[in-house]
Amino acid sequence: MNLFGEAAAGAGLGIALVAVALWLSRSIDYQTKTPTAKADGGYVTGFESGYGKPTGLIRWITTVDHKDIGALYLLLGALAFFWGGTDAMMIRTELFTSQVDVWNAETYNGLFTMHGITMLFFFATPVLFGFANYFLPLLLGADDMAFPRLNAIGFWLLPPALLLVRFGLISDVGGHIIQPILGQAAAQPFFELKPPETGWTMYTPLSAEQPNPTINLMLLGLHLSGVSTTIGAINIIATTFTQKEVAWAEMDILSWTFLTQAGLILFAFPLLGSALIMLLLDRTFGTTFFALDGGGPILWQHLFWFFGHPEVYILVLPPMGLVSLILPRFASRRLFGFKFVVYSTLAIGVLSFGVWAHHMFTTGIDPRIRASFMAVSVAIAVPSAVKVFNWITTMWNGNVRLEAPMLFCVGSIATFIIGGVTGIFLASIPVDLVLHDTYYVVGHFHLIIMGLIPFAMFAAVYYWFPLFTGRMFNRTLARVHFWLTFIGVTVTFNVLIVLGMLGLPRRYAAYPAEFQFLQQLATVGAVIIALGTLVWMWNMLQSFRKGPVVTDADVWNLKEHGFFSGEWQWFEKRLE
């Protein structure tokens, strides 16, 4: 089958690159210098030139330091989070009433296309790479990532990729803003470049036959982001194998999840890149990879989901690692069953490549093949459940401190349980045939992608904020942020699950009037999430500027229970 040939070729190329990377990195000798913090306690005015680095804007444009690049990834991810979140609020605004009366149907289609792509490729992945770049060397005792310059290249490919992907929607929304001010004539050039309306999965033949030129830009941008992600994965693997100063048995759980994530990227993203190029050739040169008289439209689904379902675990494994790292520190107990958590991480990585066709149960594929994919899809829930039970057992009889990082860890477990259980139902063929392409799928997916993943990220941001900035955040606002976000996520996406069970299909700007109340309730939940996000943004910016200066690196009382790990030891040296 062409699918496995493409996968083998892409993975073989990636493994060859890693092999070269591992060999080259052995000869690299890094010299560490510990920078001296300014009197204000943080990066507010920048470090003195302890690394011989320039200051100001030139520093950030030319930097190859893993901490600076990690901060840039986090900043880009935060901007994409707000941009994609704006798409979501525009979608919910349209869905507040059953008729199309805010945006037109074409803009609505462009919104959910851009929302999905932005959140998956430019929010979640860059944020996780930001944490990996910043903390992996500190946790492993390394001086830097294995290839600092390659690391910088990987990041700087992302901003132009984001602009290419979103170019059509930028033009369309700009036209809607200009039209009531300057008139139709001034806005018309902006409307000529319409946003892609393919959905984030870009199913053929729709994506191959739409004449919109911005789809080509979107495909190029996605390919560029895939190159960036593959570069980052190679760097993570090379760093872990050649730069670490700890034994494999002593490596922390977060580093294990980053390594597993990088391995998944190495096999999944080259396949996506190949599929994108094939689709681009179909659109521009008349090839027939996905035409009815060529490879067939179903081939795109096989290729895309062979990438797409491992991508879910590429996004979810590091957040699981963050919860596994942070939760024990606020439960005052070692992570229960550490080896089982590591083994379950590796098991998820392997099984994730055997479940892609559960997205295709309604396409008419052979029932025997469907049954095998159903079995693996149900089986992959087992290692995920292992993690949940280990987290709960870690908290059992522990001295739990409900600081902001711990609140978000507990919230992530709660949303993951609901999201995971609803996913098991979708893994069952007869249930999926009923619920496929309804709002049930949207609710299930978002309880993971907007529950576990951002909750773990917020936990990490609060946990490491003193280390990032040398200042402390407002703890009351952090708790307000948690409760607003938890309530908003619970309301919004559980309501979508109910809508799906009632049979409402997704991706329609107009819908029957009897569903309007539940759609309005979901929109209210989305507004609550947005309010929580604004509280978080205010807290971060104000604390970065005026928060209490940290003078003791042990801000979370980690030394008492033996959790004062490598990154905090680095921070302590920085404060001396």
Secondary structure, DSSP 8 states (H G I E B T S, - for coil): -HHHHHHHHHHHHHHHHHHHHHHHHTT-----------TTSSSSS---STTS---HHHHHHH---HHHHHHHHHHHHHHHHHHHHHHHHHHHHHTTSSS--SS-HHHHHHHHHHHHHIIIIIIIHHHHHHHHHHHHHHHHT-SS-S-HHHHHHHHHTHHHHHHHHHHHHHHHHHHHHHHHHH-HHHHHHHHHS----STTTT-TTHHHH---THHHHHHHHHHHHHHHHHHHHHHHHHHHHHT--S-GGG--HHHHHHHHHHHHHHHHHHHHHHHHHHHHHHHHH---SSSTTTT-HHHHHHHHHHHHHHHHHHHHHHHHHHHHHHHHHHHTS--TTHHHHHHHHHHHHHHGGG-GGGGGTTTT--HHHHHHHHHHHHHTHHHHHHHHHHHHHHHTTS-----HHHHHHHHHHHHHHHHHHHHHHHTSHHHHHHHTTBHHHHHHHHHIIIIIHHHHHHHHHHHHHHHHHSB---HHHHHHHHHHHHHHHHHHHHHHHHHHHTT-BSS-SS--GGGHHHHHHHHHHHHHHHHHHHHHHHHHHHHHHHS-B---S-TT--GGGT---HHHHHHHHHH-
